[in-house]
Amino acid sequence: MPELIRPSTILPAIRTPITIRTSDGLKLMGEVATPMEEITGSLLMLHPNPAGGGMMDSHLYKKAANRLPAMAGIQIIRFNTRGSKSQAGKSEGVYDHGKNEKLDVIAALDYCFEQLKLNELFVVGWSFGAELALQYARDKRIKELILLSPPMLSTTDEDLDFWIKDGRSITALIPELDDYLKPEAAKTRFAKVKNLKQIDVNGAKHLWVGEPMVHLVLSEIVRIIAPDKFLLATEI
């Protein structure tokens, strides 16, 4: 008999603890969850603000690591930015309000390309992580950005100008009931970024709480990275 996928569901994957070293000498704790079979794509996850409890185990990201390697063949790379902690451990350093986190993002990207030897990488940023993605995930080897409830509190017009000129695809999921950037405001903010696809999600909140929202977000990620695996099942 099939079983419903629940918040606690953990599907098979090869889960490997990793340590990422930054250019200013910090050790960042993380994990790579690799499919048991063929890899359809790799995804680096930039987590929400640690000042509000954000970390690599924030629920969407933990569930992505628990499910997507088996369900969609997607390799999930997660890590704690400086000063953040999770079950994997606490990263060295101190939270710097998104400034020196630039070094964390660059180090994580270097790890993906130089240590994991990835040829193609997607980057997802959620909340604070979406700002980090827009500001610092500019490596030419990145295929595409995925933004989840971007607050757009620190991202500047100059940051957006980079992506306008760059032209790579960006997908932004905007919750109807977001605390920071609601759909109409997002349309205005991103009006000039023609390479950005905005997906408005009715009834959603900033933290994407509840299994229906988790399923929606993970399905949209799969649609982008491994479209042959879309739509995700709700049972196993």
C-alpha positions, 0 to 999 in steps of 0.5 A: 500500500502506498504511504503519504509523504509526511514531514518526517519522510526521509528517502534514500540518498548518499548523505555526506557531511562536508566542510567548506573553507572560506577565504577569510579562514572560516570552516562552514558546516554542510551536507551533500545529499546525492541520489543513489542513481543518476543525477539529473541536476545539482542544487546549492541552497542558501538558507533564510536569515540566521538572526531569525532562526534560518539554517541549512535545516530550515524546513523546506531545505531539509525536506528537499534533501530528504526527498529530491535525491530519490524522487527527482535525482537532484543532488542537494548541497546545503551549508550553514553560513557563518555563525549559523548552526544546525544538526550538522554543526555550527559554522565558524564566524559571526553573522554579518547581516549579509556582508561577509556572507559574500565570502561564504557564498563564493566558497560554497560555489568554489566547493561545488565546482572544484571539489564536487566537480559539478559541470552544471549548478542551480542556486536557490535562495530563500528569504535572506538566502535569495538576497545572497543569491542575487548579490553574490551568486554570479559565477558564470558556471551557475545555470539559473537562480531560484528565489523563494520569497525574496524580501528585497531589503538589501538587494540594490538596483545595481544588483538587479542591473547585473542580472538584466545584463547577464540574461540568465533565467531567474524564477521567483516564487512570491507568496500572496501573504508575504511579510516583506514583498507581496506579488504586486510590489514584486512586479514593480521591483522586478519590472525591468528584469525581463529574464525573471519569471514571477510565480505568485502563490495564492495563500502562501506565506513567507515561510511556506508552512504546511505540506501543500506549500512544501509540495508546491515549492519542491515541485516548482524546483523539479520543474526547473531542474528535472522537468521529466520528474515533474509533478512530484508524487505525494505518496511513496 
